[in-house]
Amino acid sequence: MNEQWRPAASLQLLKKRAHLLARIRAFFAAREVLEVETPVLSAAAITDSHLSSFTSHYQGPGAAQGKMLYLHTSPEFPMKRLLAAGAGAIYQVCRVFRQGEVGRLHNPEFTMLEWYRPGFDHYVLMDEVAALMRELLPQALLSDDIERLTYAEAFQRFAHIDPHVATVAEFHACADAHGLPTVAGLGDDIDGWRDLLLTHVVEPQLKGLVFIYDYPASQAALAKIREGTEVTPAVAERFELYCNGVELANGFHELLDADEQRARFLAENEQRKSAGLVEVPVDELLLAAMAKGLPPCAGVALGIDRLVMVATNSKAISEVMAFPLDRA
């Protein structure tokens, strides 16, 4: 008999998951952060060449010839439109979709917690993320202080290289020194070398809860860039939270400049084209909201499934989902 109809996660674990979600909502209710809902489908898509959206074709009133829609990879863009409309501090728990992502830490459909705090920068938001972790995670994971390392400090401690100034030859030598096989295709791609060393050398050595912040300016995504000096390179005001090397959250001190955001979207679409990927529509409604005025704020996205994984000491994301891809 085919047993694939059964949930992958135990009912006991699903109850723990539900309890964790209830505690998240209580956390934000106590801080008077408003829960919101935004559409899963959008006429625009994420331009980041590292992410791929699922598509859906709408036919009906308002689109006689049909209209391509994209399932969101994050609720970020419509949430920022709410911020521009004066919503104040907001959060959302929702399903998000990313094409081609399956593995121990990935499922193409997963649950994300995302929230935005007007008046916060990324340092203050890290404080709040840490407070949420102390509410949700077992004491064994919180026995030590939550460490904070700049991107440079993490690389210097675990890979013995300065990621901001190293040359391709130095990155290659570092990879060789750590026993990484030669990677074809990286060439002169400095960010590609950084990502290789981050995922294969730095992340496996992170113990407990660790924030890494101040990423290279070339990895700003939707974050502000803090200008550098002759001795200190410019950095993106963003952070990631790890638990024993597993990335849980990605946060930004948000970019406010609509013109700069448009330029980044167009540059990312050029990167997509160069990589042989399909160009996607830029979110003009987000850009209009930013032009109207996005309040100074910081925001963060946190993977609920990975959080449940570490909270329950599970080994794979499929163990904490009722019906992962192979049972969908």
Sequence and secondary structure as in RCSB ss.txt:
>XXXX:A:sequence
MNEQWRPAASLQLLKKRAHLLARIRAFFAAREVLEVETPVLSAAAITDSHLSSFTSHYQGPGAAQGKMLYLHTSP
EFPMKRLLAAGAGAIYQVCRVFRQGEVGRLHNPEFTMLEWYRPGFDHYVLMDEVAALMRELLPQALLSDDIERLT
YAEAFQRFAHIDPHVATVAEFHACADAHGLPTVAGLGDDIDGWRDLLLTHVVEPQLKGLVFIYDYPASQAALAKI
REGTEVTPAVAERFELYCNGVELANGFHELLDADEQRARFLAENEQRKSAGLVEVPVDELLLAAMAKGLPPCAGV
ALGIDRLVMVATNSKAISEVMAFPLDRA
>XXXX:A:secstr
   TTS SS HHHHHHHHHHHHHHHHHHHHTT EE    SEESS    TT    EEEEEETTEEEEEEEEE S S
HHHHHHHHHTT  SEEEEEEEE TT  BTTB SEEEEEEEEEET  HHHHHHHHHHHHHHHS GGGGSS  EEEE
HHHHHHHHT S TTT  HHHHHHHHHHTT    TT TT HHHHHHHHIIIIIGGG  SEEEEEEEEGGG TTB E
E   SSS  EEEEEEEEETTEEEEEEEEB   HHHHHHHHHHHHHHHHHTT       HHHHHHHHHH  SEEEE
EEEHHHHHHHHTT SSGGGG SS GGG 
